[in-house]
Amino acid sequence: MNKLAVAFIFFSILATMCMAIPNPLHASCKLDWNVGLDCTNAADKLIKQIDAWKGDDCGTSEKCLYTFESFDGKTLLAKHTTPKNHYVDDLKMVFTPSGNDCAIHGESTSELWYAVLDYGTNYCNLHNLITGSGLNKTKDFSEKTNDLKCTQYSSANCDKY
Ligand SMILES: *[C@@H]1O[C@H](CO)[C@@H](O)[C@H](O)[C@H]1NC(C)=O
C-alpha cells in the first residue's frame, strides 16, 4: 500500500471513532424540558429572562451576558458569554405544544470546537434560564438529559457556572 492509502485508512478510522464516542467531544448540552404553560407564554418568560441577564453584572455567577438573537414563534436563538474567558456558547430552544403543556428542546454548544470539558457550563447556560424564569415551578415540570447528551451534567454546579 502506498502512504496515501495508509493515511486515508488511518483518518477514516479516526473519524469513525470520533463519531462513535458517545460523550459529546465538543462541549455541548442537549436537554428536554416539559413545562406546565403554553408555548407562547413559556417562550415569553425565557426571552424576558435572557433580557434581564443581558448585562455584565455577574457577581460570582454566570447569570449575565446573555444575548437574545431571534424568535420565530417556534425556535429561540440566543448566546451566552462566559464572564471569565469570554467564550461564546450558542443557545437554541425549540418549542412544541404538548396538550396544555409545552415541550422545549434546548441545546447549548460552545463555539470553540476544542472545548471538550466545560465544567457543566453548557448545561448551566440552559438550566439557569429555566430556574431564573420560574418555569421550573410550573406543574408537571421535568428536565431530561444525561452525561452522554450533556457535557458534565451530573457534576455541574450552576451556582457557580
Ligand atoms: C426552581 O429553581 C429555583 C432557583 O434555583 C429553586 O430555588 C427552586 O427550588 C426550584 N423549584 C423547583 C420546584 O424545583
Ligand as a Chemical Component Dictionary entry (heavy atoms), coordinates in Angstrom:
data_LIG
# 
_chem_comp.id                   LIG 
_chem_comp.type                 NON-POLYMER 
_chem_comp.pdbx_formal_charge   0 
_chem_comp.three_letter_code    LIG 
# 
loop_
_chem_comp_atom.comp_id 
_chem_comp_atom.atom_id 
_chem_comp_atom.alt_atom_id 
_chem_comp_atom.type_symbol 
_chem_comp_atom.charge 
_chem_comp_atom.model_Cartn_x 
_chem_comp_atom.model_Cartn_y 
_chem_comp_atom.model_Cartn_z 
_chem_comp_atom.pdbx_ordinal 
LIG C1 C1 C 0 -36.713 26.292 40.871 1  
LIG O1 O1 O 0 -35.471 26.970 40.834 2  
LIG C2 C2 C 0 -35.264 27.798 41.975 3  
LIG C3 C3 C 0 -33.976 28.576 41.730 4  
LIG O2 O2 O 0 -32.896 27.710 41.530 5  
LIG C4 C4 C 0 -35.194 26.947 43.220 6  
LIG O3 O3 O 0 -34.990 27.753 44.358 7  
LIG C5 C5 C 0 -36.484 26.163 43.352 8  
LIG O4 O4 O 0 -36.378 25.278 44.428 9  
LIG C6 C6 C 0 -36.781 25.391 42.068 10 
LIG N1 N1 N 0 -38.118 24.831 42.198 11 
LIG C7 C7 C 0 -38.374 23.560 41.959 12 
LIG C8 C8 C 0 -39.798 23.135 42.135 13 
LIG O5 O5 O 0 -37.509 22.767 41.592 14 
# 
loop_
_chem_comp_bond.comp_id 
_chem_comp_bond.atom_id_1 
_chem_comp_bond.atom_id_2 
_chem_comp_bond.value_order 
_chem_comp_bond.pdbx_ordinal 
LIG C1 O1 SING 1  
LIG C1 C6 SING 2  
LIG O1 C2 SING 3  
LIG C2 C3 SING 4  
LIG C2 C4 SING 5  
LIG C3 O2 SING 6  
LIG C4 O3 SING 7  
LIG C4 C5 SING 8  
LIG C5 O4 SING 9  
LIG C5 C6 SING 10 
LIG C6 N1 SING 11 
LIG N1 C7 SING 12 
LIG C7 C8 SING 13 
LIG C7 O5 DOUB 14 
# 
